[in-house]
């Protein structure tokens, strides 16, 4: 077995036994990236020199007996999260030459634990998309079938993990952007509770919805990454000041006595038959592990897409106003005055999907439409939050599909944005409510594409979700499905 094939946990064990060094593991991963990235386009930039230097430092730390679980581990970072001195494009032409002068808090915390950053991963422009096709660097390709999408917007991170181009990764989730690509690429991904992980140093799209979270080959690796990045940050006004548990402590506890809710609105016509069958088999597996099942209703989920595509574009319209060609990033040439420079720079610098959402957001916030659209969407959001809280009074977690379909062909939905938006029908309400959600593999289609199951939990209930997902992983073989690349 090559070092790049290892999970985060397996690599850490070899480090402790002194059977492998971080430099050796990092070189193996970098060679893997050099071999596969031209085909998969999972990385926008590769930080080889920085990675090897960090790996050497990690080896020195481990020689002194410090074997932190994240020390020396090759990690990929979605290109919306700032690393000092490394270009951060957000998948957009408008930020093609922006180099942050500081680290995001999650990066600082991982640096403190001597993790190794191997590169910045591909993504939908400013995290707006469900397929990683809306990238100025071109679409990422699914390692299971390179004619198919990776999911989005954290598709590059998911593809890198699925093809063994890193041992762990950071993504962001605004409406399913960690869980959906994890589902499409057959890996594990956790969207934490809003406020549990600092957002400082993440380029903003929709501030009230988005959250940084871990992605990995196994659930245990997610828990270790969460231990590294979770916790209060005074630099982030949305960060919650409350104790962070050790997310690995409860992983091995059985599930007997837990109650799982099955939301009837998530099992309706329109879901791919193979996805439906795989998720229902996952529910049977969970039941066989001593979990009591209970049908529940989340009726307001029917309005989640409508509310989301008012609130998220409204926040995007405000957040992206700063990209105007004046302070940093791309500036169009030849403009006759300031107004024309703004207009031409933004028209040339932003892609179609970003422009579409900025225009939509500006419209719903404009005079005469704010009350009719934005205020009503916020009221619906409040009802969604209340309904989730009510349901969690009776059950410990929920089981749902991640997506109504497996990965689709590149280009198949680009010209039909409404159909593309429906891909996230089972994930959006989680972000509106601010609750945690996790995706893990639960099967393959007949054509060999991964299928994922989603577990949703109470606010700050990541420990329960990781426990459920880990126990499900141990009871099945789906996570062991291997690619030949």
VEXDREN-2710 file (C-alpha; in Angstrom, 1 decimal):
% VEXDREN-2710
k/r/px/py/pz
1/UNK/0.0/0.0/0.0
2/UNK/1.3/3.5/-0.9
3/UNK/1.3/6.2/1.7
4/UNK/-1.3/8.3/-0.2
5/UNK/-3.8/5.4/0.2
6/UNK/-3.9/5.7/3.9
7/UNK/-6.6/7.4/6.0
8/UNK/-5.6/10.2/8.4
9/UNK/-5.9/7.8/11.4
10/UNK/-3.8/5.1/9.7
11/UNK/-1.1/7.6/8.8
12/UNK/-1.0/8.9/12.4
13/UNK/-0.5/5.4/13.7
14/UNK/2.5/4.8/11.4
15/UNK/4.0/8.1/12.5
16/UNK/3.7/7.0/16.1
17/UNK/5.4/3.7/15.3
18/UNK/8.1/5.7/13.4
19/UNK/7.5/3.5/10.4
20/UNK/6.8/6.5/8.1
21/UNK/7.8/10.2/8.1
22/UNK/5.6/13.2/7.2
23/UNK/8.1/14.1/4.5
24/UNK/7.6/10.6/2.9
25/UNK/3.8/10.8/3.2
26/UNK/3.7/14.3/1.8
27/UNK/5.9/13.5/-1.1
28/UNK/3.7/10.5/-1.9
29/UNK/0.6/12.8/-1.9
30/UNK/2.3/15.5/-4.0
31/UNK/3.3/12.8/-6.5
32/UNK/-0.2/11.6/-6.6
33/UNK/-1.5/15.2/-7.2
34/UNK/1.0/15.6/-10.0
35/UNK/-0.3/12.4/-11.6
36/UNK/-4.0/12.9/-11.2
37/UNK/-4.7/16.6/-11.0
38/UNK/-4.3/17.3/-14.8
39/UNK/-7.1/14.7/-15.3
40/UNK/-9.4/15.6/-12.3
41/UNK/-8.8/19.3/-11.8
42/UNK/-9.4/19.0/-8.1
43/UNK/-6.7/21.5/-7.1
44/UNK/-6.5/25.2/-8.2
45/UNK/-3.0/25.5/-6.8
46/UNK/-0.5/23.1/-5.3
47/UNK/1.7/24.3/-2.5
48/UNK/4.6/21.8/-2.8
49/UNK/7.4/23.9/-1.3
50/UNK/5.4/25.0/1.7
51/UNK/4.1/21.5/2.2
52/UNK/7.5/19.9/2.2
53/UNK/8.9/22.5/4.6
54/UNK/5.9/22.0/7.0
55/UNK/6.4/18.2/6.8
56/UNK/10.1/18.6/7.8
57/UNK/9.0/20.7/10.7
58/UNK/6.4/18.2/11.7
59/UNK/8.9/15.4/11.6
60/UNK/11.1/17.4/14.0
61/UNK/8.2/17.9/16.3
62/UNK/7.4/14.2/16.3
63/UNK/11.1/13.3/17.0
64/UNK/10.6/15.2/20.3
65/UNK/7.7/12.9/21.1
66/UNK/4.8/15.1/20.2
67/UNK/2.4/12.9/18.3
68/UNK/-0.7/15.1/17.9
69/UNK/-3.2/13.2/15.6
70/UNK/-3.0/16.0/13.0
71/UNK/0.8/16.5/13.1
72/UNK/2.3/15.9/9.7
73/UNK/-1.0/15.0/8.0
74/UNK/-1.4/16.2/4.3
75/UNK/-4.5/18.4/4.2
76/UNK/-6.2/20.2/1.3
77/UNK/-8.1/23.5/1.7
78/UNK/-11.0/24.8/-0.3
79/UNK/-9.9/27.9/-2.2
80/UNK/-12.3/30.2/-0.3
81/UNK/-10.3/29.9/3.0
82/UNK/-7.3/32.2/3.4
83/UNK/-3.7/30.9/3.9
84/UNK/-1.1/33.6/4.4
85/UNK/1.0/34.1/1.3
86/UNK/-1.0/31.6/-0.9
87/UNK/-3.3/32.9/-3.7
88/UNK/-7.0/32.7/-2.8
89/UNK/-9.2/32.9/-5.9
90/UNK/-12.6/31.6/-4.7
91/UNK/-12.7/30.0/-8.1
92/UNK/-13.2/33.4/-9.6
93/UNK/-11.4/35.6/-12.2
94/UNK/-12.1/38.6/-10.1
95/UNK/-9.7/37.4/-7.4
96/UNK/-7.1/35.8/-9.7
97/UNK/-4.1/37.6/-8.0
98/UNK/-5.3/38.1/-4.5
99/UNK/-2.8/36.8/-1.9
100/UNK/-4.1/37.0/1.7
101/UNK/-1.7/38.6/4.3
102/UNK/-3.2/36.5/7.1
103/UNK/-4.4/33.0/8.0
104/UNK/-8.0/32.0/8.6
105/UNK/-8.6/30.9/12.2
106/UNK/-9.0/27.3/11.1
107/UNK/-5.7/27.5/9.3
108/UNK/-4.0/29.0/12.3
109/UNK/-5.4/26.2/14.5
110/UNK/-4.2/23.4/12.2
111/UNK/-0.8/25.1/11.8
112/UNK/-0.6/25.0/15.6
113/UNK/-1.0/21.3/15.4
114/UNK/1.6/21.1/12.5
115/UNK/-0.8/19.9/9.8
116/UNK/0.7/20.0/6.3
117/UNK/-1.2/22.0/3.6
118/UNK/-0.7/20.5/0.1
119/UNK/-2.9/22.9/-1.9
120/UNK/-6.1/24.9/-2.5
121/UNK/-9.0/22.9/-4.0
122/UNK/-11.3/23.7/-6.9
123/UNK/-14.8/25.1/-6.1
124/UNK/-17.8/26.7/-7.6
125/UNK/-17.1/30.5/-7.9
126/UNK/-17.6/32.1/-4.5
127/UNK/-19.2/28.8/-3.4
128/UNK/-22.3/29.4/-5.6
129/UNK/-23.1/26.1/-7.2
130/UNK/-23.9/22.4/-6.8
131/UNK/-21.4/20.8/-9.3
132/UNK/-18.0/22.7/-9.2
133/UNK/-18.7/23.6/-12.9
134/UNK/-18.9/27.3/-12.0
135/UNK/-15.2/27.8/-11.6
136/UNK/-12.9/30.1/-13.5
137/UNK/-10.4/27.2/-13.4
138/UNK/-12.8/24.8/-15.2
139/UNK/-14.9/22.0/-13.7
140/UNK/-13.5/19.4/-11.3
141/UNK/-14.2/15.8/-12.4
142/UNK/-15.5/13.0/-10.4
143/UNK/-12.9/10.2/-9.8
144/UNK/-15.6/7.6/-10.1
145/UNK/-16.5/8.7/-13.6
146/UNK/-14.6/11.7/-15.1
147/UNK/-17.6/12.5/-17.3
148/UNK/-19.6/13.3/-14.2
149/UNK/-19.6/16.3/-11.7
150/UNK/-18.1/16.1/-8.3
151/UNK/-21.0/18.0/-6.7
152/UNK/-20.4/21.4/-5.2
153/UNK/-19.3/23.8/-4.2
154/UNK/-16.6/21.9/-2.3
155/UNK/-16.2/19.5/-5.2
156/UNK/-12.4/19.8/-5.4
157/UNK/-11.9/18.8/-1.8
158/UNK/-14.2/15.8/-2.3
159/UNK/-12.5/14.7/-5.5
160/UNK/-9.1/15.0/-3.9
161/UNK/-10.0/12.8/-1.0
162/UNK/-11.8/10.2/-3.2
163/UNK/-8.7/9.9/-5.4
164/UNK/-6.2/9.8/-2.5
165/UNK/-4.7/13.3/-3.2
166/UNK/-4.9/14.2/0.5
167/UNK/-5.8/12.6/3.9
168/UNK/-8.2/15.3/5.0
169/UNK/-9.7/18.5/3.7
170/UNK/-11.6/21.6/4.6
171/UNK/-14.8/22.6/2.8
172/UNK/-17.5/25.1/3.4
173/UNK/-21.3/24.4/3.5
174/UNK/-23.8/27.1/2.7
175/UNK/-26.6/24.9/1.4
176/UNK/-25.1/21.4/1.2
177/UNK/-21.7/22.2/-0.2
178/UNK/-19.8/19.8/2.0
179/UNK/-22.4/17.0/2.2
180/UNK/-23.5/16.9/-1.4
181/UNK/-20.0/16.5/-2.9
182/UNK/-19.1/14.0/-0.2
183/UNK/-22.2/12.0/-1.3
184/UNK/-21.3/12.3/-5.0
185/UNK/-17.6/11.3/-4.5
186/UNK/-18.1/8.5/-1.9
187/UNK/-16.4/10.2/1.1
188/UNK/-17.5/11.5/4.5
189/UNK/-18.3/15.2/5.1
190/UNK/-19.6/17.1/8.1
191/UNK/-21.4/20.4/8.2
192/UNK/-21.1/21.6/11.8
193/UNK/-23.6/23.7/13.7
194/UNK/-23.6/27.3/12.7
195/UNK/-21.1/29.1/15.0
196/UNK/-19.2/25.9/16.1
197/UNK/-16.3/26.6/13.8
198/UNK/-14.8/30.0/13.2
199/UNK/-15.6/31.6/9.8
200/UNK/-12.9/34.3/10.2
201/UNK/-10.7/34.2/7.1
202/UNK/-13.3/32.6/4.9
203/UNK/-14.3/34.8/2.0
204/UNK/-18.0/35.5/2.6
205/UNK/-20.9/34.5/0.4
206/UNK/-24.0/34.2/2.7
207/UNK/-22.9/35.0/6.2
208/UNK/-25.9/33.6/8.1
209/UNK/-25.8/30.3/6.3
210/UNK/-22.2/29.2/5.6
211/UNK/-20.0/27.1/7.9
212/UNK/-16.5/25.6/7.5
213/UNK/-16.3/21.9/8.1
214/UNK/-14.1/18.8/7.7
215/UNK/-14.1/16.2/4.9
216/UNK/-12.3/12.9/5.1
217/UNK/-12.1/9.3/3.9
218/UNK/-13.5/8.0/7.2
219/UNK/-15.7/9.3/10.0
220/UNK/-13.0/8.9/12.7
221/UNK/-10.9/11.3/10.6
222/UNK/-13.7/13.8/10.6
223/UNK/-13.8/13.7/14.4
224/UNK/-10.0/14.3/14.6
225/UNK/-10.3/17.3/12.2
226/UNK/-13.2/18.7/14.2
227/UNK/-11.0/18.5/17.4
228/UNK/-8.5/20.7/15.5
229/UNK/-10.8/23.4/14.2
230/UNK/-13.9/23.7/16.5
231/UNK/-14.1/26.3/19.2
232/UNK/-14.8/29.9/20.0
233/UNK/-13.0/32.7/18.1
234/UNK/-13.2/36.4/19.2
235/UNK/-12.4/37.4/15.6
236/UNK/-15.7/35.9/14.4
237/UNK/-18.9/37.6/15.8
238/UNK/-20.9/34.5/14.9
239/UNK/-18.7/32.2/16.8
240/UNK/-20.4/30.5/19.9
241/UNK/-18.5/30.6/23.2
242/UNK/-19.2/27.2/24.6
243/UNK/-17.0/24.1/25.5
244/UNK/-15.9/21.8/22.7
245/UNK/-16.0/18.1/23.5
246/UNK/-13.5/15.5/22.3
247/UNK/-15.3/14.3/19.2
248/UNK/-13.6/10.9/19.3
249/UNK/-14.8/9.9/22.8
250/UNK/-18.2/8.5/21.8
251/UNK/-17.4/7.0/18.4
252/UNK/-17.3/3.4/19.7
253/UNK/-20.5/3.6/21.7
254/UNK/-23.3/1.5/20.3
255/UNK/-26.6/3.0/19.2
256/UNK/-29.0/1.1/21.4
257/UNK/-31.6/3.3/22.9
258/UNK/-31.3/6.2/20.4
259/UNK/-34.4/7.3/18.4
260/UNK/-34.1/8.3/14.7
261/UNK/-36.7/10.4/12.9
262/UNK/-37.6/9.6/9.3
263/UNK/-39.0/12.9/7.7
264/UNK/-41.7/11.8/5.3
265/UNK/-41.3/14.9/3.2
266/UNK/-37.7/13.7/2.3
267/UNK/-39.1/10.4/0.8
268/UNK/-41.3/11.5/-2.1
269/UNK/-41.6/11.1/-5.8
270/UNK/-38.7/12.5/-7.8
271/UNK/-35.9/10.7/-6.0
272/UNK/-33.8/8.4/-8.1
273/UNK/-34.9/4.8/-7.4
274/UNK/-31.4/3.6/-6.7
275/UNK/-30.8/6.4/-4.3
276/UNK/-34.2/5.7/-2.6
277/UNK/-33.4/2.0/-2.2
278/UNK/-29.9/2.6/-0.9
279/UNK/-31.0/5.1/1.8
280/UNK/-33.9/2.9/2.8
281/UNK/-31.5/0.0/3.2
282/UNK/-29.3/2.3/5.4
283/UNK/-32.3/3.0/7.5
284/UNK/-32.9/-0.8/8.0
285/UNK/-29.2/-1.1/9.0
286/UNK/-29.5/1.6/11.6
287/UNK/-32.7/0.0/12.9
288/UNK/-30.9/-3.4/13.2
289/UNK/-28.3/-1.7/15.5
290/UNK/-30.9/-1.0/18.2
291/UNK/-32.2/2.4/17.0
292/UNK/-36.0/3.1/17.3
293/UNK/-37.5/4.6/14.2
294/UNK/-40.2/7.2/14.1
295/UNK/-41.8/8.9/11.2
296/UNK/-41.7/12.7/11.6
297/UNK/-42.9/15.7/9.6
298/UNK/-40.8/18.6/8.4
299/UNK/-43.5/20.2/6.3
300/UNK/-41.7/23.6/6.0
301/UNK/-38.9/21.9/4.0
302/UNK/-41.2/22.3/1.0
303/UNK/-40.5/26.1/1.3
304/UNK/-36.7/25.8/2.0
305/UNK/-35.5/26.2/-1.6
306/UNK/-37.7/29.3/-2.0
307/UNK/-36.5/30.9/1.2
308/UNK/-32.9/29.9/0.6
309/UNK/-32.7/31.5/-2.9
310/UNK/-34.0/34.7/-1.5
311/UNK/-31.8/34.9/1.6
312/UNK/-28.6/33.6/0.2
313/UNK/-28.5/35.9/-2.9
314/UNK/-29.5/38.9/-0.8
315/UNK/-26.5/38.3/1.4
316/UNK/-24.3/37.6/-1.6
317/UNK/-25.3/40.9/-3.2
318/UNK/-24.1/42.7/-0.1
319/UNK/-20.9/40.7/0.5
320/UNK/-19.7/40.7/-3.1
321/UNK/-20.1/44.5/-3.5
322/UNK/-16.5/44.9/-2.3
323/UNK/-15.2/43.3/-5.5
324/UNK/-15.2/46.4/-7.6
325/UNK/-11.7/46.6/-9.2
326/UNK/-10.5/49.3/-6.8
327/UNK/-8.9/47.7/-3.8
328/UNK/-7.6/44.3/-5.0
329/UNK/-8.2/41.6/-7.6
330/UNK/-9.1/41.9/-11.3
331/UNK/-9.6/45.4/-12.9
332/UNK/-10.9/45.8/-16.5
333/UNK/-8.8/48.0/-18.8
334/UNK/-10.0/50.9/-20.9
335/UNK/-12.9/52.2/-18.8
336/UNK/-13.7/55.9/-19.3
337/UNK/-14.9/56.7/-15.8
338/UNK/-15.3/55.1/-12.4
339/UNK/-18.9/53.9/-13.0
340/UNK/-17.9/52.2/-16.2
341/UNK/-14.8/50.6/-14.5
342/UNK/-17.1/49.1/-11.8
343/UNK/-19.6/47.8/-14.4
344/UNK/-17.1/46.3/-16.8
345/UNK/-14.8/44.8/-14.1
346/UNK/-17.7/43.1/-12.4
347/UNK/-19.2/41.9/-15.7
348/UNK/-15.9/40.4/-16.9
349/UNK/-14.7/39.3/-13.4
350/UNK/-17.8/37.3/-12.3
351/UNK/-19.2/34.2/-13.9
352/UNK/-22.8/33.7/-15.0
353/UNK/-24.1/32.1/-11.8
354/UNK/-22.6/34.7/-9.5
355/UNK/-24.0/37.5/-11.7
356/UNK/-27.4/35.8/-11.6
357/UNK/-27.4/35.6/-7.8
358/UNK/-26.1/39.2/-7.3
359/UNK/-28.9/40.5/-9.5
360/UNK/-31.5/38.3/-7.7
361/UNK/-30.3/39.4/-4.3
362/UNK/-30.2/43.1/-5.3
363/UNK/-33.8/42.8/-6.5
364/UNK/-35.2/41.2/-3.4
365/UNK/-33.5/43.9/-1.2
366/UNK/-34.7/46.8/-3.3
367/UNK/-37.3/49.3/-2.3
368/UNK/-40.8/47.9/-2.7
369/UNK/-39.7/44.2/-2.7
370/UNK/-37.9/43.8/0.6
371/UNK/-41.1/43.1/2.6
372/UNK/-42.7/41.0/-0.2
373/UNK/-39.6/38.7/-0.6
374/UNK/-36.8/39.0/1.9
375/UNK/-38.9/39.6/5.1
376/UNK/-41.2/36.7/4.2
377/UNK/-38.2/34.4/3.5
378/UNK/-36.8/35.3/7.0
379/UNK/-40.2/34.5/8.5
380/UNK/-40.2/31.1/6.8
381/UNK/-36.7/30.5/8.0
382/UNK/-37.9/31.0/11.6
383/UNK/-40.7/28.5/11.1
384/UNK/-38.1/26.0/9.8
385/UNK/-35.9/26.5/12.8
386/UNK/-38.9/26.0/15.2
387/UNK/-40.0/22.9/13.4
388/UNK/-36.6/21.3/13.6
389/UNK/-36.4/22.1/17.3
390/UNK/-39.8/20.6/17.9
391/UNK/-38.9/17.4/16.0
392/UNK/-35.7/17.0/18.0
393/UNK/-37.7/16.9/21.3
394/UNK/-38.8/13.4/20.3
395/UNK/-35.8/12.0/18.4
396/UNK/-32.1/12.1/18.7
397/UNK/-31.2/12.4/15.0
398/UNK/-32.8/12.3/11.5
399/UNK/-32.1/10.1/8.5
400/UNK/-32.6/11.4/5.0
401/UNK/-31.1/11.2/1.5
402/UNK/-28.3/13.7/0.8
403/UNK/-29.3/14.3/-2.9
404/UNK/-32.3/13.1/-4.9
405/UNK/-29.9/11.8/-7.5
406/UNK/-26.3/10.5/-7.9
407/UNK/-23.6/12.5/-9.7
408/UNK/-24.8/13.7/-13.2
409/UNK/-22.9/14.4/-16.4
410/UNK/-20.8/17.6/-16.7
411/UNK/-22.9/20.2/-18.6
412/UNK/-26.2/18.3/-18.1
413/UNK/-27.8/21.0/-15.9
414/UNK/-25.8/24.1/-16.5
415/UNK/-28.4/25.7/-18.8
416/UNK/-31.3/25.0/-16.4
417/UNK/-30.5/26.7/-13.1
418/UNK/-33.8/25.8/-11.5
419/UNK/-33.2/22.0/-12.0
420/UNK/-29.6/22.5/-10.7
421/UNK/-31.0/24.2/-7.5
422/UNK/-33.3/21.2/-6.9
423/UNK/-30.2/19.0/-6.4
424/UNK/-29.9/20.6/-2.9
425/UNK/-33.5/20.0/-1.9
426/UNK/-32.5/17.7/1.0
427/UNK/-29.7/19.8/2.3
428/UNK/-30.8/23.5/2.3
429/UNK/-33.0/23.4/5.3
430/UNK/-30.1/22.3/7.5
431/UNK/-28.3/25.6/6.8
432/UNK/-31.4/27.7/7.3
433/UNK/-31.9/26.0/10.7
434/UNK/-28.2/26.1/11.6
435/UNK/-28.1/22.5/12.7
436/UNK/-25.3/20.0/11.9
437/UNK/-25.4/17.3/9.2
438/UNK/-23.2/14.6/8.0
439/UNK/-23.0/12.5/4.8
440/UNK/-21.5/9.0/4.6
441/UNK/-21.5/6.5/1.8
442/UNK/-24.4/4.0/1.7
443/UNK/-24.0/2.3/-1.7
444/UNK/-23.2/2.4/-5.3
445/UNK/-25.5/2.7/-8.4
446/UNK/-25.4/0.0/-11.0
447/UNK/-23.2/2.3/-13.1
448/UNK/-20.7/2.6/-10.2
449/UNK/-21.5/6.0/-8.8
450/UNK/-21.5/6.6/-5.0
451/UNK/-24.7/7.2/-3.0
452/UNK/-24.8/8.9/0.4
453/UNK/-27.0/8.9/3.4
454/UNK/-27.5/12.0/5.6
455/UNK/-27.8/12.2/9.4
456/UNK/-29.0/15.5/10.9
457/UNK/-28.8/16.4/14.6
458/UNK/-29.6/18.9/17.2
459/UNK/-27.7/22.2/17.5
460/UNK/-24.2/21.3/18.8
461/UNK/-25.0/17.6/18.4
462/UNK/-22.0/16.8/16.2
463/UNK/-20.8/14.1/18.7
464/UNK/-24.0/12.2/18.3
465/UNK/-23.9/12.4/14.5
466/UNK/-20.2/11.3/14.4
467/UNK/-21.1/8.4/16.7
468/UNK/-24.0/7.3/14.5
469/UNK/-22.1/7.7/11.2
470/UNK/-19.0/5.9/12.6
471/UNK/-21.2/3.0/13.9
472/UNK/-23.0/2.8/10.5
473/UNK/-19.6/2.8/8.7
474/UNK/-18.4/0.0/10.9
475/UNK/-21.5/-2.1/10.2
476/UNK/-21.3/-1.7/6.4
477/UNK/-18.7/-2.0/3.7
478/UNK/-19.7/1.0/1.6
479/UNK/-16.7/3.2/2.7
480/UNK/-14.3/0.5/1.6
481/UNK/-15.3/0.7/-2.1
482/UNK/-12.1/1.5/-4.0
483/UNK/-11.3/3.4/-7.2
484/UNK/-8.8/2.2/-9.8
485/UNK/-6.9/5.3/-11.1
END
